[in-house]
Amino acid sequence: MRATHDAFFNGGFYLWQPERGYRANIDSLLLAQFAPKMPHETVVDYGTGCGIIALTLLWKKKAARAIGVEVSDELAQLAVRNATDLDQPLEVVRADWRFWSKTMPSMAKLVVCNPPYRALLSGAISPDQQRAQARHEVAGGLADLVDAVATVLVSSGSWCLVYPVDRVDELHRHAAARGLAISRRRDVCSTAGEQPRMALIEYCKSGDIHSVEPTVREAPLVVFAGEADDVGRRRYHPTVAEWLGRGSGG
């Protein structure tokens, strides 16, 4: 597999990722920013890919150690390479998270994931295996994911994900069934005034599982400052641009 070595955070670090197939995106970076800071804890990243979320959390000192679970052998190899290059304590497990979670005790204070957004039978599935697994639930549905998260979370642990707004009600039902209560939500809008299509959500393994309203509802996050220019380039909103700057440590 051919890979590119790409800069993140204005050159703060570089990651290897597939030249073709599933590549890191802005959703993963926004999720890493949204996740709570737990500098002495272990984080589990389901579907870690090239390691973008887990390595960002470690680089920004928001976790002490990370375990990235990835079913693709090629992506897992890239995640190992990236962790080695950055000298970060990311343990990469080449496994299907559905089955790996069943072998593990409750051991994580934080679980993060940027899961597939589309149900198996919704829309055309990409012929590229990496893209298909990233976009459609071909390797486990939402109920499987929630079960895998709840299994490894310790009591009062947190799960953070980014997910389509139109599937949040479905997500809440599955989460409540496994004892996870919504604690924080921030909707994501492409530009100011647009309806949000994605949401950053945090669940806690405690609290009122019957509530569909979070304890904390943050103001919507606007990603881009206006429309694209004549060549398709878009400027990030100042808040997002600041997050994507070079500084580490949060």
Rosetta blueprint (number, residue, H / E / L):
1 M L
2 R L
3 A E
4 T E
5 H E
6 D E
7 A E
8 F E
9 F L
10 N L
11 G L
12 G L
13 F E
14 Y E
15 L E
16 W E
17 Q E
18 P E
19 E L
20 R L
21 G L
22 Y L
23 R L
24 A L
25 N L
26 I H
27 D H
28 S H
29 L H
30 L H
31 L H
32 A H
33 Q H
34 F H
35 A L
36 P L
37 K L
38 M E
39 P E
40 H E
41 E E
42 T E
43 V E
44 V E
45 D E
46 Y E
47 G L
48 T L
49 G L
50 C L
51 G L
52 I H
53 I H
54 A H
55 L H
56 T H
57 L H
58 L H
59 W H
60 K L
61 K L
62 K L
63 A E
64 A E
65 R E
66 A E
67 I E
68 G E
69 V E
70 E E
71 V L
72 S L
73 D H
74 E H
75 L H
76 A H
77 Q H
78 L H
79 A H
80 V H
81 R H
82 N H
83 A H
84 T H
85 D H
86 L H
87 D L
88 Q L
89 P L
90 L E
91 E E
92 V E
93 V E
94 R E
95 A L
96 D L
97 W H
98 R H
99 F H
100 W H
101 S H
102 K H
103 T H
104 M L
105 P L
106 S L
107 M L
108 A E
109 K E
110 L E
111 V E
112 V E
113 C E
114 N L
115 P L
116 P L
117 Y L
118 R E
119 A L
120 L L
121 L L
122 S L
123 G L
124 A L
125 I L
126 S L
127 P L
128 D L
129 Q H
130 Q H
131 R H
132 A H
133 Q H
134 A H
135 R H
136 H E
137 E L
138 V L
139 A L
140 G L
141 G L
142 L H
143 A H
144 D H
145 L H
146 V H
147 D H
148 A H
149 V H
150 A H
151 T H
152 V H
153 L E
154 V E
155 S E
156 S E
157 G E
158 S E
159 W E
160 C E
161 L E
162 V E
163 Y E
164 P E
165 V H
166 D H
167 R H
168 V H
169 D H
170 E H
171 L H
172 H H
173 R H
174 H H
175 A H
176 A H
177 A H
178 R L
179 G L
180 L L
181 A E
182 I E
183 S E
184 R E
185 R E
186 R E
187 D E
188 V E
189 C E
190 S L
191 T L
192 A L
193 G L
194 E L
195 Q L
196 P L
197 R L
198 M E
199 A E
200 L E
201 I E
202 E E
203 Y E
204 C E
205 K L
206 S L
207 G L
208 D L
209 I L
210 H L
211 S L
212 V L
213 E L
214 P L
215 T L
216 V E
217 R E
218 E L
219 A L
220 P L
221 L E
222 V E
223 V L
224 F E
225 A L
226 G L
227 E L
228 A L
229 D L
230 D L
231 V L
232 G L
233 R L
234 R L
235 R L
236 Y E
237 H L
238 P H
239 T H
240 V H
241 A H
242 E H
243 W H
244 L L
245 G L
246 R L
247 G L
248 S L
249 G L
250 G L
